[in-house]
Amino acid sequence: MCRSIKTLRPPVLPEEATEEDIRAAALQYVRKVSGFRAPAAHNREVFDRAVEAVTAATTELLAGLEVRGRTGPPGRAD
């Protein structure tokens, strides 16, 4: 979908993703889905709410994931 969004969990990202990393990924996602790099003033509020919602969902997802002894590349079941 959007190749500029990085994987934010180990082993791809060895340290924990920062709040800034998570928000940047959320912003990229909302930009891709909406088709707007920077929305017009009349769309700014809904755009910003979407970024915050995706940020919160991503934070929750990363907090709940359990990555067990993965040896292969990401995206491939071992």
TILOSE-215016 format. One record per residue (C-alpha): chain; x, y, z. Coordinates in pm, 1 decimal. Layout:
 chaine       px       py       pz
      A        X        Y        Z
...
//
This chain:
 chaine       px       py       pz
      A      0.0      0.0      0.0
      A    234.4    276.4    117.2
      A    594.0    167.2     98.8
      A    722.3    467.6    293.2
      A    560.0    341.7    614.4
      A    825.1    153.6    812.2
      A    766.6   -157.9   1020.8
      A    770.7    -38.0   1382.0
      A    834.6   -359.4   1572.5
      A   1138.6   -578.1   1637.8
      A   1333.5   -727.6   1476.2
      A   1295.6   -472.6   1193.9
      A   1320.0   -182.8   1439.0
      A   1550.5   -309.6   1714.1
      A   1448.6    -49.2   1972.9
      A   1094.0     42.6   2069.9
      A    914.5    274.8   1831.9
      A    892.4    627.9   1964.5
      A    573.9    831.2   1978.4
      A    721.0   1036.7   1692.8
      A    779.0    720.9   1481.5
      A    420.8    607.4   1539.0
      A    270.9    947.4   1455.2
      A    481.9    975.8   1138.5
      A    354.0    636.3   1020.7
      A     -4.9    739.0   1101.4
      A     38.0   1062.7    906.8
      A    173.1    872.9    604.7
      A   -122.0    635.1    620.2
      A   -381.9    913.8    638.8
      A   -209.3   1101.0    355.9
      A   -217.3    790.7    138.5
      A   -579.6    702.2    211.0
      A   -709.4   1060.3    177.3
      A   -498.4   1150.7   -123.5
      A   -396.3   1477.9     44.0
      A    -41.7   1561.1    146.7
      A   -172.5   1871.4    320.0
      A   -550.6   1906.5    337.4
      A   -737.1   2228.8    269.6
      A   -847.8   2428.6    572.2
      A  -1201.9   2288.6    553.9
      A  -1063.0   1931.8    578.5
      A   -791.8   1998.9    838.5
      A   -996.0   1902.4   1147.0
      A  -1111.4   1565.3   1014.2
      A   -763.0   1494.2    874.8
      A   -600.2   1568.4   1213.4
      A   -858.4   1355.8   1397.9
      A   -783.2   1066.7   1163.7
      A   -408.7   1098.3   1229.2
      A   -472.5   1092.6   1604.8
      A   -704.0    790.2   1577.2
      A   -453.7    594.0   1368.4
      A   -174.5    694.1   1608.1
      A   -376.7    563.0   1903.9
      A   -467.4    238.8   1725.3
      A   -105.3    182.3   1623.5
      A     17.9    247.1   1976.9
      A   -234.2     -5.1   2110.5
      A   -138.4   -260.3   1846.3
      A    234.8   -232.9   1914.3
      A    179.9   -254.9   2289.8
      A    -16.3   -576.8   2249.9
      A    203.7   -758.8   1998.8
      A    419.3  -1043.8   2118.9
      A    710.3  -1122.5   1888.3
      A    853.8  -1463.4   1965.0
      A   1203.6  -1571.2   1856.8
      A   1168.9  -1474.6   1493.2
      A   1461.8  -1587.2   1282.2
      A   1340.4  -1522.7    930.1
      A   1269.7  -1197.1    750.3
      A    957.7   -999.6    850.1
      A    638.2  -1102.4    678.5
      A    739.3  -1465.7    645.2
      A    609.3  -1731.9    880.3
      A    888.4  -1944.4   1030.2
//
